[in-house]
Amino acid sequence: MLRFKNLGSGSTGNATIVEGSSGSQARRLLIDCGFGIRQLQWRLEAAQLRLADIHAIFITHEHSDHIGCAQAMAVRHRIPVWMSEGTHAALGAPDFDGMLRIARDMEAIDMGEFSALPFTVPHDAREPLQLRCTDGAARLGVLTDLGHASNHVLAQLAGCDALLIEANHDPEMLEASRYPTFLKRRVGGPYGHLANSATADILRAVRHPRLSRVVAAHLSAQNNLPALAQACLAAALDWPDDAITVASPTDGTGWICVG
């Protein structure tokens, strides 16, 4: 069985657990680690997990709301941490005391009960990667922090049974916001973050009969509203608005089974 739970998503921090299990065996990958260690522990406890229950960490890119306590957690608890060479360099090449693993585009990571396939995305980071996870029967796509969907991105999302996908901003709210002009251009640009309408276009492109769960993630607290994101994404799929789950910055989501 493949399932996932977002621990919190937004500019204040991002982390998602993906778990694959068969019988009594379970393996868990923490995708991003954008909180302090105590905050992460509290969020894991809410999921009935401990730090020791995490078998590997995957860092999508070097921005602070994704890296958080990854180095301290990896070194202290001897947990392998995966990231691209570019991400590691952008962080200043920190010492992970033997726990660093280099992730590369389209080179699968074997988690035992499932595999995680990194793929490159267009974002204003050194070498950002996102993930597609599968246990052979079900497929999950995790896609946050990108300015647009390249053909490569769309190819990796094809056939997914569930998606955790960025719906960062409403363009009108962003334009009317107090953000300085340079920041508006950065967020709304081709290497920034996805607008609700751009996410809807992705969903139309990858829609298929087995796609049954969509989680809207990384919503801007200033430039979006959950109801706006839900309505836009649901319309793209001809689903009711409440069929779209929104990941909360404080509570994330509950456990969601894939497939």
C-alpha positions in Angstrom: 0.0 0.0 0.0 1.2 3.5 -0.8 0.0 6.5 1.2 1.1 10.0 2.0 0.5 12.8 4.5 1.5 16.4 4.2 2.8 17.8 7.5 2.5 21.5 6.5 2.8 23.4 3.2 3.4 27.1 2.6 6.1 29.8 2.9 6.5 29.0 6.6 7.6 25.4 5.9 7.1 22.3 3.8 7.3 18.5 4.6 5.4 15.5 3.3 5.7 11.8 4.3 5.4 9.1 1.7 4.9 5.6 3.1 5.0 2.2 1.3 4.0 -0.9 3.2 3.3 -4.6 2.8 2.3 -6.7 5.8 4.1 -5.4 8.8 6.9 -3.8 6.8 6.8 -0.1 6.2 9.3 2.4 4.7 8.9 6.1 4.9 10.5 9.0 2.9 10.3 12.6 4.2 10.1 14.9 1.2 11.5 18.2 2.4 12.2 19.1 6.0 11.3 22.8 6.2 10.7 23.1 9.9 12.8 23.3 13.1 13.5 20.0 14.8 10.9 20.5 17.6 8.2 21.6 15.2 8.9 18.6 13.0 8.7 16.3 16.0 5.4 17.8 17.0 4.0 17.3 13.4 5.3 13.7 13.3 3.7 12.9 16.6 0.4 14.2 15.2 0.9 11.5 12.5 1.7 8.9 15.2 5.3 8.8 14.1 8.7 9.6 15.6 11.9 10.8 14.0 13.2 7.2 14.2 10.4 6.1 11.9 11.8 8.1 9.0 14.1 6.0 6.7 15.3 8.7 4.3 14.9 12.4 3.6 14.6 14.0 0.1 15.3 17.7 -0.3 13.7 19.2 -3.4 15.8 22.4 -3.4 17.8 24.7 -1.2 15.2 27.3 -0.2 14.8 27.6 3.6 11.2 26.6 3.8 12.2 23.2 2.3 15.7 22.5 3.9 14.9 23.4 7.6 16.5 21.0 10.0 17.5 18.4 7.4 21.2 18.5 8.2 20.8 18.2 12.0 18.2 15.4 11.6 20.3 13.4 9.2 23.5 13.6 11.2 21.9 13.2 14.6 19.6 10.3 13.7 21.8 8.7 10.9 19.2 9.2 8.2 20.3 9.3 4.6 19.4 12.6 2.9 19.0 12.8 -0.8 19.4 16.0 -2.9 20.9 17.1 -6.2 24.5 18.2 -6.5 23.3 21.7 -7.4 21.2 21.8 -4.2 24.1 20.7 -2.1 26.4 23.3 -3.7 23.8 26.0 -3.2 23.7 25.2 0.5 27.4 25.7 0.7 28.3 22.0 0.5 27.6 21.3 4.2 29.0 18.1 5.8 26.3 15.4 6.3 28.8 13.1 8.0 28.4 10.3 5.5 24.6 10.6 5.2 24.5 12.6 1.9 23.2 10.8 -1.2 23.2 12.5 -4.6 19.9 12.5 -6.5 19.7 12.8 -10.2 17.0 13.4 -12.8 15.4 10.1 -13.7 17.5 7.9 -11.5 15.1 6.1 -9.2 15.7 5.9 -5.4 14.9 2.4 -4.0 13.0 2.7 -0.7 12.4 -1.0 -0.4 8.6 -0.9 -0.3 8.4 1.7 -3.1 10.6 3.7 -5.4 10.9 7.5 -5.8 11.9 8.9 -9.2 13.4 12.5 -9.2 12.7 14.8 -12.1 13.9 18.3 -12.9 11.5 21.2 -12.7 11.8 24.9 -13.8 12.3 26.9 -10.6 14.7 29.6 -9.4 16.9 27.3 -7.5 20.3 25.7 -8.4 19.1 22.2 -9.5 15.5 21.6 -8.2 14.0 18.1 -8.3 10.5 16.8 -7.6 9.3 13.2 -7.2 7.1 10.5 -8.6 6.6 7.6 -6.2 5.2 4.1 -6.9 4.9 0.8 -5.3 4.2 -0.9 -8.6 0.4 -0.7 -8.2 -0.2 2.9 -7.4 1.6 6.1 -8.4 1.9 9.5 -6.6 3.2 12.7 -8.1 4.7 15.4 -5.8 5.0 18.8 -7.6 5.6 22.0 -5.7 7.8 25.1 -6.4 7.9 25.6 -10.2 7.0 28.4 -12.5 5.6 26.3 -15.4 5.2 22.7 -16.4 7.7 21.6 -19.0 7.0 18.6 -21.2 9.4 16.7 -19.0 7.2 17.5 -15.9 4.0 16.6 -17.7 5.5 13.2 -18.7 6.3 12.4 -15.1 2.8 13.2 -13.9 1.1 11.1 -16.6 -0.7 8.1 -15.1 -0.6 9.3 -11.5 -3.4 8.1 -9.2 -2.8 11.0 -6.8 -1.1 14.4 -7.0 0.2 16.8 -4.4 0.6 19.9 -6.6 1.3 23.5 -6.1 -1.5 26.1 -6.4 0.4 29.1 -5.1 -1.4 32.2 -6.1 -4.3 33.9 -7.7 -2.9 36.3 -10.4 -5.3 39.1 -9.5 -4.6 38.9 -5.8 -0.8 38.8 -6.5 -1.1 41.9 -8.7 -3.1 43.8 -6.1 -0.8 42.7 -3.2 1.7 44.8 -1.3 4.6 42.7 -2.7 7.2 44.9 -4.4 7.3 44.8 -8.2 10.4 42.6 -8.4 8.8 40.0 -6.1 5.5 39.9 -8.0 7.5 39.3 -11.2 9.6 36.6 -9.5 6.5 34.7 -8.1 4.5 35.0 -11.3 7.4 34.4 -13.6 8.3 31.2 -15.5 10.8 30.1 -12.7 8.6 31.2 -9.8 5.4 29.5 -8.6 2.3 28.1 -10.2 -0.9 30.2 -10.4 -4.2 28.4 -9.8 -4.9 28.6 -13.5 -1.6 27.1 -14.4 -2.1 24.2 -12.0 -5.6 23.7 -13.6 -3.9 23.5 -17.0 -1.6 20.8 -15.7 -4.5 18.8 -14.3 -6.3 19.0 -17.7 -3.2 17.8 -19.4 -2.6 14.8 -17.2 -6.2 13.9 -16.3 -7.1 10.2 -16.7 -9.7 7.8 -15.2 -7.6 6.6 -12.3 -6.6 10.1 -11.0 -8.7 10.1 -7.8 -7.0 12.4 -5.3 -5.6 15.9 -5.7 -4.0 18.0 -2.9 -3.5 21.7 -3.5 -0.2 22.7 -1.8 2.1 25.7 -1.2 -0.8 28.2 -1.2 0.3 31.8 -0.6 -1.1 33.2 2.6 -1.2 36.6 1.0 -2.1 35.9 -2.6 -4.5 33.0 -2.6 -7.5 31.6 -0.8 -8.3 27.8 -0.4 -11.7 28.3 -1.9 -10.3 29.9 -5.0 -7.7 27.1 -5.5 -10.3 24.4 -4.9 -12.8 26.0 -7.4 -10.2 26.4 -10.1 -8.6 23.0 -9.8 -12.0 21.2 -9.5 -13.3 22.9 -12.6 -10.4 21.5 -14.6 -11.3 18.0 -13.5 -15.1 18.4 -13.5 -15.1 17.5 -9.8 -17.0 19.2 -7.0 -14.9 21.8 -5.2 -14.6 19.8 -2.0 -13.0 16.9 -3.8 -9.8 19.0 -3.9 -7.9 18.8 -0.6 -6.0 21.8 0.5 -2.8 21.3 2.5 -2.7 23.6 5.5 0.4 25.4 6.6 -0.3 24.4 10.2 -2.0 21.0 9.9 -1.1 19.7 6.5 -3.5 16.9 5.6 -4.6 13.6 7.0 -3.2 10.3 5.6 -4.3 9.8 2.0 -4.1 6.4 0.3 -3.0 6.3 -3.3 -4.9 4.2 -5.8 
